[in-house]
């Protein structure tokens, strides 16, 4: 019986609230949702304050939440909801990929770029359904994943998949195997959000995942470099050398 009850909960349509200040965007989302058996639209709101009132009255399972709205924007709505017990899942829907950084600290399920396609929204809703069936775990204080622009949408990249991070002015480049992604964020601000047990900064321009380091090499005259699993040799900045040496117990 308990398993059957859980299956009923996870398979029930998600009571969904659409929040967007553009009537045509709301209409489009309603049309897309009407074709998906996994959601049931229980209401719409055109601003953040109305969305919060409807959440209190309707107790939706999911918010399809625009980010850029007058007065109370989507990020503010998500922050206020995050303080509540049994808060609805949030999928951000926006025309602006630059807000992905601000969304890192909010437990949103996905970040979908406009114009929304039925296939992309269905994938996002699938993640909500999968999360409903999982046991709730305490959130880490450290960054566990990135949302990065890729081919006209934002994709999730788990932090554990990132081998190396390079600074490129106001951006960072995340290296994941043979692929890389560019993200609007400074390397210093990103370092503050990474688990120091998993990542180490070796230079003003480089952060490495610790298990990506295979060795340290002394080049002479106090210059050291790091050898990596991908075969790269990266110079260690003098400021970061003492911390890097601790990896080798030196």
LUMTITOR-874710 format. One record per residue (C-alpha): residue number from 1; residue in three letters; x, y, z. Coordinates in Angstrom, 2 decimals, padded with zeros to 5 digits, m for minus. Each point is the difference from the previous one (the first is absolute). Layout:
N
<i->NUM&aa->ALA&px->X&py->Y&pz->Z>
...
END
This chain:
250
<i->1&aa->UNK&px->000.00&py->000.00&pz->000.00>
<i->2&aa->UNK&px->002.64&py->002.63&pz->000.84>
<i->3&aa->UNK&px->001.61&py->m000.46&pz->m003.43>
<i->4&aa->UNK&px->m003.35&py->000.29&pz->m001.75>
<i->5&aa->UNK&px->m000.83&py->003.15&pz->001.93>
<i->6&aa->UNK&px->003.35&py->001.52&pz->m000.98>
<i->7&aa->UNK&px->m000.60&py->m000.88&pz->m003.66>
<i->8&aa->UNK&px->m003.34&py->001.81&pz->000.18>
<i->9&aa->UNK&px->001.64&py->003.12&pz->001.40>
<i->10&aa->UNK&px->002.80&py->000.09&pz->m002.56>
<i->11&aa->UNK&px->m002.30&py->m000.70&pz->m002.98>
<i->12&aa->UNK&px->m002.73&py->002.54&pz->000.87>
<i->13&aa->UNK&px->000.00&py->003.09&pz->m002.26>
<i->14&aa->UNK&px->001.98&py->002.90&pz->001.42>
<i->15&aa->UNK&px->m002.27&py->002.83&pz->001.14>
<i->16&aa->UNK&px->001.67&py->002.81&pz->m001.90>
<i->17&aa->UNK&px->m000.04&py->003.79&pz->000.28>
<i->18&aa->UNK&px->001.20&py->002.06&pz->m002.98>
<i->19&aa->UNK&px->001.55&py->003.36&pz->000.92>
<i->20&aa->UNK&px->000.87&py->002.49&pz->m002.77>
<i->21&aa->UNK&px->m000.82&py->003.67&pz->m000.62>
<i->22&aa->UNK&px->m000.36&py->m000.55&pz->m003.76>
<i->23&aa->UNK&px->m003.52&py->m001.24&pz->m000.92>
<i->24&aa->UNK&px->001.21&py->m001.68&pz->m003.19>
<i->25&aa->UNK&px->002.68&py->m001.89&pz->001.94>
<i->26&aa->UNK&px->m002.62&py->m001.20&pz->002.49>
<i->27&aa->UNK&px->m002.26&py->m001.10&pz->m002.84>
<i->28&aa->UNK&px->002.84&py->m001.90&pz->m001.68>
<i->29&aa->UNK&px->000.89&py->m001.79&pz->003.23>
<i->30&aa->UNK&px->m003.65&py->m000.93&pz->000.55>
<i->31&aa->UNK&px->m000.19&py->m001.50&pz->m003.49>
<i->32&aa->UNK&px->003.19&py->m002.01&pz->000.53>
<i->33&aa->UNK&px->m001.10&py->m001.19&pz->003.43>
<i->34&aa->UNK&px->m003.40&py->m001.07&pz->m001.35>
<i->35&aa->UNK&px->001.82&py->m002.57&pz->m002.16>
<i->36&aa->UNK&px->001.95&py->m001.46&pz->002.91>
<i->37&aa->UNK&px->m001.78&py->m002.53&pz->002.16>
<i->38&aa->UNK&px->002.54&py->000.51&pz->002.77>
<i->39&aa->UNK&px->m001.23&py->003.50&pz->000.94>
<i->40&aa->UNK&px->m003.30&py->001.63&pz->000.88>
<i->41&aa->UNK&px->m000.09&py->003.82&pz->m000.11>
<i->42&aa->UNK&px->m001.84&py->001.27&pz->003.08>
<i->43&aa->UNK&px->000.58&py->003.71&pz->m000.55>
<i->44&aa->UNK&px->002.02&py->002.82&pz->m001.54>
<i->45&aa->UNK&px->001.52&py->003.19&pz->001.39>
<i->46&aa->UNK&px->001.41&py->003.07&pz->m001.71>
<i->47&aa->UNK&px->002.23&py->001.25&pz->002.82>
<i->48&aa->UNK&px->001.99&py->m001.30&pz->002.94>
<i->49&aa->UNK&px->m002.32&py->001.13&pz->002.79>
<i->50&aa->UNK&px->m003.00&py->m001.62&pz->m001.68>
<i->51&aa->UNK&px->002.04&py->m003.17&pz->m000.40>
<i->52&aa->UNK&px->000.78&py->m000.10&pz->003.72>
<i->53&aa->UNK&px->m003.66&py->000.51&pz->000.90>
<i->54&aa->UNK&px->m001.09&py->m002.77&pz->m002.36>
<i->55&aa->UNK&px->002.65&py->m002.34&pz->001.39>
<i->56&aa->UNK&px->m001.45&py->000.54&pz->003.46>
<i->57&aa->UNK&px->m003.54&py->m000.63&pz->m001.23>
<i->58&aa->UNK&px->000.53&py->m002.80&pz->m002.53>
<i->59&aa->UNK&px->003.05&py->m001.87&pz->001.32>
<i->60&aa->UNK&px->001.37&py->m000.87&pz->m003.46>
<i->61&aa->UNK&px->002.60&py->m002.71&pz->m000.52>
<i->62&aa->UNK&px->001.85&py->002.00&pz->m002.65>
<i->63&aa->UNK&px->000.63&py->003.60&pz->m001.08>
<i->64&aa->UNK&px->000.92&py->000.82&pz->m003.58>
<i->65&aa->UNK&px->001.55&py->003.29&pz->001.02>
<i->66&aa->UNK&px->001.13&py->002.90&pz->m002.18>
<i->67&aa->UNK&px->003.01&py->001.88&pz->001.34>
<i->68&aa->UNK&px->m000.44&py->003.55&pz->m001.28>
<i->69&aa->UNK&px->m003.22&py->001.50&pz->001.36>
<i->70&aa->UNK&px->m000.70&py->003.49&pz->001.37>
<i->71&aa->UNK&px->000.38&py->000.61&pz->003.74>
<i->72&aa->UNK&px->000.23&py->m003.56&pz->001.40>
<i->73&aa->UNK&px->002.06&py->m002.04&pz->m002.47>
<i->74&aa->UNK&px->000.31&py->m003.75&pz->m000.32>
<i->75&aa->UNK&px->003.16&py->m000.30&pz->002.07>
<i->76&aa->UNK&px->m001.68&py->001.80&pz->002.90>
<i->77&aa->UNK&px->m003.03&py->m002.28&pz->m000.26>
<i->78&aa->UNK&px->002.23&py->m003.09&pz->000.06>
<i->79&aa->UNK&px->001.96&py->001.27&pz->003.01>
<i->80&aa->UNK&px->m003.16&py->000.68&pz->001.98>
<i->81&aa->UNK&px->m001.47&py->m003.38&pz->m000.87>
<i->82&aa->UNK&px->003.24&py->m001.77&pz->000.94>
<i->83&aa->UNK&px->m000.52&py->001.07&pz->003.63>
<i->84&aa->UNK&px->m003.31&py->m001.85&pz->000.18>
<i->85&aa->UNK&px->m000.68&py->m003.62&pz->000.87>
<i->86&aa->UNK&px->m001.17&py->m002.16&pz->m002.92>
<i->87&aa->UNK&px->000.91&py->002.71&pz->m002.52>
<i->88&aa->UNK&px->m000.96&py->m000.74&pz->m003.63>
<i->89&aa->UNK&px->002.64&py->m001.04&pz->m002.50>
<i->90&aa->UNK&px->001.21&py->002.85&pz->m002.20>
<i->91&aa->UNK&px->000.90&py->000.00&pz->m003.69>
<i->92&aa->UNK&px->001.29&py->003.40&pz->m001.07>
<i->93&aa->UNK&px->m001.19&py->001.08&pz->m003.45>
<i->94&aa->UNK&px->001.81&py->002.99&pz->m001.46>
<i->95&aa->UNK&px->001.44&py->001.63&pz->m003.09>
<i->96&aa->UNK&px->003.22&py->000.88&pz->001.86>
<i->97&aa->UNK&px->002.74&py->m002.54&pz->000.68>
<i->98&aa->UNK&px->002.04&py->002.41&pz->002.16>
<i->99&aa->UNK&px->m002.23&py->m000.63&pz->003.02>
<i->100&aa->UNK&px->001.22&py->m003.59&pz->000.33>
<i->101&aa->UNK&px->002.74&py->001.09&pz->002.40>
<i->102&aa->UNK&px->m002.49&py->001.62&pz->002.39>
<i->103&aa->UNK&px->m002.09&py->m003.16&pz->m000.15>
<i->104&aa->UNK&px->002.85&py->m002.20&pz->001.29>
<i->105&aa->UNK&px->m000.99&py->000.47&pz->003.62>
<i->106&aa->UNK&px->m003.67&py->m000.72&pz->m000.60>
<i->107&aa->UNK&px->m001.13&py->m003.59&pz->m000.10>
<i->108&aa->UNK&px->m001.62&py->000.35&pz->m003.42>
<i->109&aa->UNK&px->m000.49&py->m003.16&pz->m002.04>
<i->110&aa->UNK&px->000.81&py->001.53&pz->m003.38>
<i->111&aa->UNK&px->000.58&py->003.20&pz->m001.95>
<i->112&aa->UNK&px->m001.74&py->000.09&pz->m003.39>
<i->113&aa->UNK&px->000.68&py->002.65&pz->m002.62>
<i->114&aa->UNK&px->m002.72&py->001.61&pz->m002.10>
<i->115&aa->UNK&px->m001.39&py->m000.71&pz->m002.50>
<i->116&aa->UNK&px->m000.98&py->m003.16&pz->001.87>
<i->117&aa->UNK&px->m000.43&py->m003.16&pz->m002.03>
<i->118&aa->UNK&px->m002.29&py->m002.83&pz->001.12>
<i->119&aa->UNK&px->002.94&py->m002.43&pz->m000.01>
<i->120&aa->UNK&px->002.16&py->002.21&pz->002.22>
<i->121&aa->UNK&px->m002.80&py->000.64&pz->002.47>
<i->122&aa->UNK&px->m000.85&py->m003.69&pz->000.13>
<i->123&aa->UNK&px->003.61&py->m000.81&pz->000.90>
<i->124&aa->UNK&px->m000.07&py->002.58&pz->002.77>
<i->125&aa->UNK&px->m003.28&py->m001.34&pz->001.38>
<i->126&aa->UNK&px->001.46&py->m003.51&pz->m000.15>
<i->127&aa->UNK&px->002.71&py->001.19&pz->002.40>
<i->128&aa->UNK&px->m002.67&py->001.28&pz->002.40>
<i->129&aa->UNK&px->m001.77&py->m003.36&pz->m000.07>
<i->130&aa->UNK&px->003.28&py->m001.84&pz->000.55>
<i->131&aa->UNK&px->000.80&py->002.22&pz->002.96>
<i->132&aa->UNK&px->m003.42&py->m000.68&pz->001.56>
<i->133&aa->UNK&px->000.86&py->m003.69&pz->000.08>
<i->134&aa->UNK&px->003.35&py->000.53&pz->001.68>
<i->135&aa->UNK&px->000.65&py->000.12&pz->003.70>
<i->136&aa->UNK&px->000.70&py->003.57&pz->001.10>
<i->137&aa->UNK&px->003.66&py->000.52&pz->000.87>
<i->138&aa->UNK&px->001.45&py->003.00&pz->001.84>
<i->139&aa->UNK&px->001.35&py->002.57&pz->m002.43>
<i->140&aa->UNK&px->003.75&py->000.48&pz->m000.09>
<i->141&aa->UNK&px->001.44&py->003.39&pz->000.88>
<i->142&aa->UNK&px->002.19&py->m000.31&pz->m003.10>
<i->143&aa->UNK&px->m000.82&py->000.34&pz->m003.66>
<i->144&aa->UNK&px->m001.11&py->m003.40&pz->m001.33>
<i->145&aa->UNK&px->m000.77&py->000.90&pz->m003.62>
<i->146&aa->UNK&px->000.21&py->002.71&pz->m002.63>
<i->147&aa->UNK&px->m002.57&py->001.34&pz->m002.46>
<i->148&aa->UNK&px->001.92&py->000.90&pz->m003.14>
<i->149&aa->UNK&px->m001.10&py->001.43&pz->m003.38>
<i->150&aa->UNK&px->000.35&py->m002.60&pz->m002.74>
<i->151&aa->UNK&px->m001.64&py->m000.06&pz->m003.45>
<i->152&aa->UNK&px->m002.79&py->002.50&pz->000.80>
<i->153&aa->UNK&px->m000.93&py->m001.60&pz->003.32>
<i->154&aa->UNK&px->001.42&py->m000.45&pz->003.48>
<i->155&aa->UNK&px->001.31&py->m003.40&pz->001.00>
<i->156&aa->UNK&px->000.92&py->m001.39&pz->003.40>
<i->157&aa->UNK&px->003.59&py->m000.98&pz->000.64>
<i->158&aa->UNK&px->000.69&py->m001.83&pz->003.29>
<i->159&aa->UNK&px->002.93&py->001.52&pz->001.88>
<i->160&aa->UNK&px->001.53&py->m003.46&pz->000.35>
<i->161&aa->UNK&px->000.31&py->m000.18&pz->m003.82>
<i->162&aa->UNK&px->002.07&py->003.19&pz->m000.23>
<i->163&aa->UNK&px->003.72&py->m000.78&pz->m000.14>
<i->164&aa->UNK&px->001.38&py->003.50&pz->m000.38>
<i->165&aa->UNK&px->m001.16&py->003.62&pz->000.08>
<i->166&aa->UNK&px->001.87&py->002.77&pz->m001.82>
<i->167&aa->UNK&px->m000.49&py->003.75&pz->000.39>
<i->168&aa->UNK&px->m000.80&py->001.99&pz->m003.15>
<i->169&aa->UNK&px->m000.48&py->003.62&pz->001.15>
<i->170&aa->UNK&px->m003.51&py->000.19&pz->001.53>
<i->171&aa->UNK&px->m000.74&py->m003.57&pz->m001.10>
<i->172&aa->UNK&px->001.15&py->m003.45&pz->000.97>
<i->173&aa->UNK&px->000.42&py->m002.99&pz->m002.31>
<i->174&aa->UNK&px->m001.09&py->m003.34&pz->001.44>
<i->175&aa->UNK&px->001.85&py->m002.99&pz->m001.44>
<i->176&aa->UNK&px->m002.02&py->m003.23&pz->m000.04>
<i->177&aa->UNK&px->001.89&py->m002.74&pz->m001.83>
<i->178&aa->UNK&px->000.48&py->001.13&pz->m003.59>
<i->179&aa->UNK&px->m002.67&py->002.69&pz->000.29>
<i->180&aa->UNK&px->000.08&py->003.43&pz->001.59>
<i->181&aa->UNK&px->m002.64&py->002.56&pz->000.99>
<i->182&aa->UNK&px->000.29&py->003.75&pz->000.51>
<i->183&aa->UNK&px->m001.77&py->001.49&pz->003.02>
<i->184&aa->UNK&px->m000.43&py->003.64&pz->001.01>
<i->185&aa->UNK&px->001.64&py->m000.05&pz->003.45>
<i->186&aa->UNK&px->003.38&py->001.06&pz->001.38>
<i->187&aa->UNK&px->002.33&py->m002.76&pz->001.13>
<i->188&aa->UNK&px->000.35&py->001.51&pz->003.48>
<i->189&aa->UNK&px->m003.74&py->000.14&pz->000.65>
<i->190&aa->UNK&px->m000.36&py->m003.53&pz->m001.33>
<i->191&aa->UNK&px->002.79&py->m001.31&pz->002.20>
<i->192&aa->UNK&px->m001.91&py->001.16&pz->003.07>
<i->193&aa->UNK&px->m002.89&py->m002.29&pz->m000.99>
<i->194&aa->UNK&px->002.05&py->m003.13&pz->m000.72>
<i->195&aa->UNK&px->000.70&py->m002.70&pz->002.58>
<i->196&aa->UNK&px->003.70&py->000.37&pz->000.95>
<i->197&aa->UNK&px->000.09&py->m003.74&pz->000.74>
<i->198&aa->UNK&px->m000.65&py->m000.63&pz->m003.71>
<i->199&aa->UNK&px->001.53&py->003.04&pz->m001.75>
<i->200&aa->UNK&px->003.25&py->001.90&pz->000.42>
<i->201&aa->UNK&px->001.14&py->003.27&pz->m001.53>
<i->202&aa->UNK&px->003.55&py->m000.26&pz->m001.34>
<i->203&aa->UNK&px->000.32&py->003.32&pz->m001.82>
<i->204&aa->UNK&px->m001.91&py->003.25&pz->m000.42>
<i->205&aa->UNK&px->m001.27&py->m001.51&pz->m003.27>
<i->206&aa->UNK&px->m000.51&py->m003.68&pz->000.94>
<i->207&aa->UNK&px->m002.07&py->m002.14&pz->002.36>
<i->208&aa->UNK&px->000.36&py->m003.78&pz->m000.14>
<i->209&aa->UNK&px->m002.07&py->m002.85&pz->001.32>
<i->210&aa->UNK&px->002.33&py->m001.62&pz->002.53>
<i->211&aa->UNK&px->m000.29&py->m003.50&pz->m001.43>
<i->212&aa->UNK&px->001.00&py->001.42&pz->m003.41>
<i->213&aa->UNK&px->003.50&py->000.67&pz->001.40>
<i->214&aa->UNK&px->002.50&py->m002.83&pz->m000.61>
<i->215&aa->UNK&px->003.16&py->001.67&pz->001.30>
<i->216&aa->UNK&px->002.06&py->003.08&pz->000.76>
<i->217&aa->UNK&px->003.19&py->000.88&pz->m001.87>
<i->218&aa->UNK&px->002.81&py->002.30&pz->001.13>
<i->219&aa->UNK&px->001.20&py->002.04&pz->m003.00>
<i->220&aa->UNK&px->002.87&py->001.69&pz->001.91>
<i->221&aa->UNK&px->000.45&py->003.48&pz->001.46>
<i->222&aa->UNK&px->m003.05&py->m000.52&pz->002.20>
<i->223&aa->UNK&px->m002.32&py->m000.63&pz->m002.94>
<i->224&aa->UNK&px->m002.43&py->m002.95&pz->000.29>
<i->225&aa->UNK&px->m002.60&py->m001.43&pz->m002.32>
<i->226&aa->UNK&px->m002.91&py->m002.41&pz->000.27>
<i->227&aa->UNK&px->m000.34&py->m003.08&pz->m002.19>
<i->228&aa->UNK&px->m003.59&py->m001.03&pz->m000.83>
<i->229&aa->UNK&px->m001.82&py->m003.12&pz->m001.12>
<i->230&aa->UNK&px->m000.51&py->001.56&pz->m003.44>
<i->231&aa->UNK&px->003.76&py->000.39&pz->m000.46>
<i->232&aa->UNK&px->000.13&py->003.76&pz->000.54>
<i->233&aa->UNK&px->002.72&py->001.74&pz->001.98>
<i->234&aa->UNK&px->m001.22&py->003.17&pz->001.72>
<i->235&aa->UNK&px->002.18&py->002.45&pz->001.85>
<i->236&aa->UNK&px->m000.80&py->000.58&pz->003.67>
<i->237&aa->UNK&px->m000.24&py->003.63&pz->001.09>
<i->238&aa->UNK&px->002.26&py->000.90&pz->002.94>
<i->239&aa->UNK&px->m002.99&py->001.15&pz->002.06>
<i->240&aa->UNK&px->m001.61&py->m003.43&pz->m000.32>
<i->241&aa->UNK&px->003.13&py->m002.17&pz->000.29>
<i->242&aa->UNK&px->m000.14&py->m000.66&pz->003.79>
<i->243&aa->UNK&px->m003.60&py->m001.29&pz->m000.21>
<i->244&aa->UNK&px->000.78&py->m002.13&pz->m003.05>
<i->245&aa->UNK&px->003.04&py->m001.53&pz->001.71>
<i->246&aa->UNK&px->m002.22&py->m001.17&pz->002.84>
<i->247&aa->UNK&px->m001.54&py->m002.45&pz->m002.47>
<i->248&aa->UNK&px->003.37&py->m001.78&pz->m000.04>
<i->249&aa->UNK&px->000.48&py->000.33&pz->003.74>
<i->250&aa->UNK&px->002.76&py->002.58&pz->m000.43>
END
